Amino acid sequence: MTHVTSDHENTVHNYKIVVSGAIPESWLDRMGEMRCTTISSLSAHQQRTTLQGAVKDQAELNGILQSLYDLQLPIVSVCRVKDTQSR
């Protein structure tokens, strides 16, 4: 049996993930190479965290999403964003 791979299987893509709430510092190592920014809203006492960065494959993306699920943080959005660096 021959396994055929596509160019997309081993390609790094940039993602932006937004969740409601804050990610504890002790969990940041589970977010891979993602930059983490948390913004607090003074009026509603709510926090929103944005993770943005390179994800090497779907398994890594799944691991990040599973960690957010384990933290019980509602996912607002997950978007693949265009790479700003030329290759």
N, C-alpha and C positions, 0 to 999 in steps of 0.2 A: 504494500500500500504506500502510495506517495503522498506526502503532506505538502500541500501548496500553500505558500505564504504570500500575502499581499504586502505592498509597500506600507500599508496603513498599520499593520500589526506591530511593527517595531519603530514607529515614528513617535517622537516626543511632540506633544501638543500642549498648548497653554490653556488653562482653564481659570474661570472665575466662579467661585462658589460663595453664595451669600446665605447665612443662617441667622435666625433670631436667637439672641443670647450671646454669651461669651464662652470661649474655649479656655479651660483652665491651663495655666502655664505647664503643668505636668503632662499635658496631653499633646503639646505642640510638636514633639518629636514624631508623633504618629501622622503628622500632616505632610510628610515628605519635604520637598523643597518649596512648599507654598509659603508666601508672605502672608502674615495674619495681621489684620487691622480691625480693631473693635471701636465702634462709635456708640456713645451713650446719648440717648435723647432725654434731656432734662424734663420736658413736659410730661412724658408718659412713663418715665423711669424704665425705659426699655433699652436694650442693647442690640446692636446688629453687628455681626462679624463678617468680614470679607476675606476670603482666602484667594490668592491669585498666584499662579506660577506654573512651572513646567511639570507635566505628569508623563512619565516614561511609557506607560501602557495602561490598558483597561484594568488590569489587576491592581495596579497602584491606585487608580481612580476609585475602584470598588472598595479598597481598603480605607481610603480617606472617607468615603461616604458611609462606610460601616462604622467608623470611629465616631462620626457625627451622630449617627443613629444611636450608638451606645451611650452617648452623652445626652440623648433625648433633646437635641437641638433641632427645631423645625427648619427644614431646608426651604429657603425662599426661592433660590434659583441656582441652576448649574448651567454655565455657558462655556463653550469652547471659543476662545478668543484668538484673533489673528496674531501671529508672531510678529513682533515689531523689529526683530533682528533679522538681517539678511543672512541667508545661508549660502 
